[in-house]
Amino acid sequence: MNRRVVVTGMGVCSPLGHTIEDFSRALFAGRSAVHLLECRAGEGSLTVPAATVSLRPEDHFSKLELTTLDRFSQMALLAAREAMAGFSPEGLRERMGVYVGSGMGGAGHIEGIYQDLFLKGARRVRPVSVVNIMNNAAAAHLAIRYGLLGANATFSNACASSANGIGEALRAIRHGYLDAALAGGTEALLVYGAVHAWHALGVLAKPAPEVAASCRPFSADRSGLVLGEGAAMLLLEAEDAALRRGAPILGELVGYGVSCDASHLTKPDAAGQVRAMKQALADAGLAPGDIGHINAHATATLAGDVVETAAIREVFGQAAPPVSATKAMHGHLLGAAGALECVAAILALREQRLPPTINLDLPDPLCDLDYVPGACREARFDYALSNSFAFGGSNASLILGRR
């Protein structure tokens, strides 16, 4: 069995907006959500550029619900609500699964436990702490909310987590294990301890004079990545089932490639990225020239942007398509990055417009592709590639098709 898999719903809870419409408007307008965030714990504080989600949990969930909902689960449920709007899984529950990526799970709840124990002198923590923290909590909540009885899987491969989730959902539907899936990612790690850990690694961007411009992918003066948070979810269905119910088809998921560098925990390897992109092309049955747009991983680290540029050059040659680096606007959502950028690629296909790479005023000579600098651009293309390359050497590439 080798069924076609289509996207029939999308939802986001992102720094650029809480709906697909708001996210799309900000994405193509080149609006940055980056601002200065102060993280505090006791007498300690750390201020960094970050992209946050404006969210009042009490506006969406009851007090009882919130006892078991860490922020990363809250955002997954909100994104899924939009993706599932108008869709009933009735009659499909045993053939519909949930595939979610998250790099750090309930980081906020872990932070709260440590503060209670070590700063406030608490003798015990809440009995529901484990179910808030566990990485599969968001996927479990989604299954419970919609009564989905099929496979329930959580992927924790750092920045490739949600791209892995979407790709594995594609395989499950394509090969007949499922008929539909809710797939995506969620991440909420902007707490004192986690941000301090990233700061210690030396990869975070320095605040720019204009803070919104702190993330500068492919720029000669880039200084590192900007952390973000949020969630994005896609409703995936076998094409025949979607057509039978008259579903709106937003795009098609046509290719998925994965690889591992197996060389270094933090240093990217072009060869591994090349393998992932080539696998995705082979899986889709496409040639490099068929791809009209790439949403790059492009975190704005000194090494990462150069390595990804070299990998794209090796796969696509001198005829490489235009490349967008949307993290300059919404920050790096880590485990949720692949899902949010998959949504961005689908929107680009539907709009026939390329999202801009903002803040690219001083091009790096070592990064010599067309990065759509400054403003969005109209284009005619049928396929887009979205890259997610992670610490640990995990690489994932997704190819989306226009419908």
Secondary structure, 3 states (H helix, E strand, C coil): CCCCEEEEEEEEEECCECCHHHHHHHHHHCCCCEEEEEEEECCEEEEEEEECCCCCHHHCCCHHHHCCCCHHHHHHHHHHHHHCCCCCCCCCHHHEEEEEECCCCCHHHHHHHHHHHHHCCCCCCCCCHHHHHCCCHHHHHHHHHHCCCCCEEEECCHHHHHHHHHHHHHHHHHCCCCCEEEEEEEECCCCHHHHHHHHHHCCECCCCCCHHHCCCCCECCCCCECEECEEEEEEEEEHHHHHHCCCCCCEEEEEEEEEECCCCCCCCCHHHHHHHHHHHHHHHCCCHHHCCEEECCCCCCHHHHHHHHHHHHHHHHHHCCCEECCHHHHCECHHHHHHHHHHHHHHHHHHCEECCECCCCCECCCCCCCCCECCCEECCCCEEEEEEECCCCEEEEEEEECC
